[in-house]
Amino acid sequence: MNRNSGLARRQSHQRTEKTRESDEDFTLPTHSAPGSRKLLVTVEEMAQMLSIGRPKAWQLVMRGEVVSVLIGRSRRIAVSAIEAYIERLMLNQA
């Protein structure tokens, strides 16, 4: 066995250990940071926010009553669009 290959293995192992140590200190940011809020939500999340069923939420989106956007193949609704929808409901029922 070549002495250099053993050295390379030890150095590789040391690099791996250093990576593991630094990974333990790393944490991903969360969406629930104090003072922050989500700007876009899924149709399912909108349904939960409005206390309605998913079929009704999809109906509102597909009819254009709540404005939505496509990001790739994912449909998202701006929280401000949900708030605007609520305002329209309140004005129409006043």
N, C-alpha and C positions, 0 to 999 in steps of 0.2 A: 504494500500500500504506500502511496506517495505521501510524504510528510506534508506537502503543501495542501493536499486535499483535506487533511484533518484540520489544518489551520483555517481553511476556507469555511469548513463546516462550523467550527467554533465561532468564527466571526459572524457568520450568518445567524447562528443561534443568539449571539449577543445583540445583533440588530433586531431580531424578533422580540427579544425580551424588552429592549428599549421601547419598541413600538407598543407592546402590551402595556407597559407602565404609563406611557403618555396617553393611551386610549382610555385608561381608567380615570384620568383626570378630566377627560373631555365629556361635556354633556351637551346634548342638542337643545336648542331653544324650544320653548313650548308655545303653543298658541294662546295659552291662558296667562300670559305675562300681565302683571298688574297694570291697569290703565290701557290695555290694548283690547281690541275686539276684532272679530273676523269681519272682513269686508264682503266676502262672497260666501254663500251657503248652498248646499245641495237642495234639490226639491224636497227630499225627505226631511232635511233640517228645517226648511221653511214650513212644512206641514206640522212639525212639532212646535215651532214657534207660534203658529196660528191656531194650534189645537184643532186641526182638521185632519182628515184622512189623506193618504198619499194620492188616491185617485182624484180627489177634489183639488189638491195642490197642482197636480199635472194638468188638470183641466184649466185652472187659472193661468198657468204658464202658456199652454198651447193656444188659448184664446187671446193671449196678449194682455190680459188684465193685470198680470204681474210681469214686468219686463225681465227678460233673462238673456244671458249670453252663452255662447258656446266657446269652450276652450278645448280645442281638439275635438274629441267626441263627448266631452263632459259638459253638461248643462249646469250653469251656476246662476244664482240670483243675488243681486246686490242687496245688502241689508237695507240700504236707502230705498230700493224699489219696493220692498215689503212695507217699509214705513209709509211710503207714498200711497200704496194700496190701502193701508189702514186709514190714512187721512181721507182718502176718497170715500171709503165706506162710511166714515163718521159724518162727512159733509152731506152725503146723499140721504142719510137717515135722520139728519137734524131738522 
